[in-house]
């Protein structure tokens, strides 16, 4: 890290701390759960508050999700932001035109995660609504949770995961083929990097979504795994270890749910 990057790093640290503070407060205010047939509990994140409209509930969820993503993902995306910043400074130093925007890069990146959250919300609400209406659906949720964990674990072991992870660990290839000359290029890189990151980390996010969307310890554990996968020298091996453990947990949960039905 260069000395000139220190203000950006400090700003990212402050934003991350603030996002974690808001996330922890939100998690505490929504920590209640509803016991459901089948031996599982539904998080308040999937339940409307009082007379809250469907649109208001969706907006609340997405705001909560966006803040959560900033808390969890900003540390892991910061190296790409600093790389972008360094390349722009290098172009300016050579006398080339470079009008990129760090803010548009970050906005593009997190817009992908907001879209991911919107998809998770639609699926989660559909399952929650079906489980509330039908005891048979509710009884199937534990087994479905095991299958979801199994799918996430299998993905962690695939070459697709490794391809996305390698891009996240070193996005230089994008800059080599798509030089940043203007703000729109920064936005495009943010979208590109966010898409690869979502492709890399969707399995880890599934773990959080199905085991406890408002569990702060689980959020912290998933965020740490994501950071280590992207920045640790043994990150690719860690992805496989996490995948094997998740697959095993999914199989055990599925078998337990099936046997006890």
N, C-alpha and C positions, 0 to 999 in steps of 0.2 A: 504494500500500500504506500502510495506517495503522500507526502505531507499535504499537498494540495487537495487530497481526497478526504482529509480529516473532517472538514465541516459537513460534507455529505454523509460520512459515517456517523458522526454525532447526531445529525438530524434523523437519520434512519433509526438510530438507537432510541432516541426520544419518542419517535412515532411508534416504534415497536412496543416500548414500555407502555405508552398510552393506550395502544390497541389491546394489549394484554389486560390492562386495568379495566377497560370497558368490557372486554370479553368475560373476565372473572365476575364482574358485577352482574352481567346479563345471565351468566350461568347460575349464579346464586339465586337470582330472582325467578329463574325457571327450573329450579332443581327438583320440583315435585314431579312425581310420576303417577300414572294410573295403572294398578294391577289389571292384567288382562288374562282371559282364559288361555291356557297353554303355559302358564308359569313365567310370563315375561311382563315387562312394564313399559307403558307408552310415555315418552317424554312430553312435557308441556310444549316443546317446540312444535309439535304436530297438532296442537289443540288451540283453537281460537279462544281469546279472552273475552268473556261476557258477551256483549252485543257487537263484538268486533266483526267487521265485514270480511269477506274472503279476500278482497283486494288489500285491505289494511293489514290483514295477517300476512299475506304474501310479501308486502312491502317491509313489514317488521322483520320477517325472516331473512330477506335478502340484505337488509341493512346489517343485521346481526352477523350474517354469513360474511359479508364484505369486510367488516371489522375483524372478524375471526381470521380471515385469510391474510389480512395485513399483518396481524400478530404472528401467524404461523409461517408465512411465506416470505415476508420482506427480508429477513436475514439471509435466506438462501438465494434470493434473486439479486441481492446487493452486489455481489461480485460481477454479475453481468452488467449492472448499471455502471459500476466503476470502470469496467472494460470499455463500454460505450463512451463514457466520459473521457477516458484516456485516449481513445482513437480520435475523438473530435479535437482534443487538445493537440494531438500530433499533427492532424491535418492543418489546423490553424497555424501551428509552428512552421509548417512547410509553405505557408502562404496560400493554401487551398481554401476554397469556400466550404464551410461546415456550419450549418445552422440547425443542428439537431436539438432535440429537447428531451432532457431527462424526465420531465414531468409527463410528457406524452408517452414515453417508453413505459413508465410505471403504470400510467392509466390504461394503456393497451394491454399490458400484462394482466392487471387485476380485472379488466373487463372480461377476460376469458374465464377467470375463476368465478365471477358473478354469474356468467352464463352457466357454468358448471353447477353452481348453487341453485339456479333456477330449475335446471333439470332434476337435481336431487329433490327439490321441493315438490315438484309435480309428482314424482314417483313416490316420495315419502307420504305425501298427503293422500294419494290414491290408495296406498296400502293401509294407512291409518283409518281412512274412511271405510274401507272394505272390512277391516277388522272390527270397527265399531258397530257395523251393521250385521255382521255375520260371525257367529261363534266358530263356525268351521274354518273361516279364513284366519281368525285369531289363533286357532289351534295349529295352523300351518306355519305361523310366523317363526317360531324357533328353528324349525327345519330349514325354512327359507334363509334364515340368518346364517346357518351353517353352510348352505350352498353359496351364499354371497361371499362369505369368508374364504371358502374353498376356491372360488373363481378369482378372488383377489390374490390369493396365495399362488395359484397357477400362473397368473399374469406376471407376478414378480420373478418367476423362474424362466420366462420366455426371452427370446432374442429381441422381441418388440420392446420390452422394458429396457433392455440394455441399449438399444439404439436411441431411445428417447433420453435415457439417463446420460449417455455420452454427449449428446447435444447440450443437455443442461450443465454438465460438468465443464464443457469447453465449447461455447457458441461461436468460436472464431470463424468457423466455416461460413456462417451466415454473413459476417462482415466481409469476408474475402470475396463473396459473390454479389453482395448487395451493399455497396459503400453508402455511408450515411452522408447525404448532402443537404437534407432539409428536414423540417419537423415531421413531415409525413413519413419519411424513412424511419425515424425513431418510433413513431406510432406503429408502423408495419413490423418493426423488429419486436416491439412489445407484444403484439398479437402473435407473431411467429414463436417467440420464446415462451409465451404463456400457453400456447397450444401444445408445444412439446412438453412443457412442465405438467400440464394437465394429463397428457398422455402417459407421462412417466409416473405420476403420483396418484392417479385415480384409484388404484387398488388400496393405497394407504388411506385415502379419504373414505373409501367404502368401509374400512375397518372402523373408523370413527363414527360414521353415520349409523352403522348397524349395532355397534356395541355401546354407544353413548354419545350422542351428538353434543350434549351439554356437559360432558365430563371433562373438567379442566385437566386432571392428571393424564387422561387419554389424549387430549389435545396436545399437551406438552410433549408426551412421548412420541406422537406422530410427527410433530414439528421437529423434534430432535432427530428422528430417523431420516426425515427429508433432508435436513441440513447435513447430516453425516453422509448420506448417500451422494450428495452433490459435491461436498467439499473434502471429505476424508479420503485419503489415498486408497483405502480399502472399501470405498463406498459401493463398488459394483459387487463385491463379495457380500457386503452387508445386505444388499437387496435380496440376494439369493437366500441368505440365512433367515431374514424376515419372511420371505416367501414360503420357505419350508415350514417355519413355525406357524404361520397363518393357515397354510393348507392343513396341517395336522390339527390345529384347533377347529377349523371348519368341519373336518371329517368327524372329530369327536363330538362336536355340538350337534351335527346332523344325526349321528347314530344315537346319541342320547335322546334327542327329540323324537326320533322314530320309535325307539324302544318304549318310551314312556307315554306314547299317545294312547 
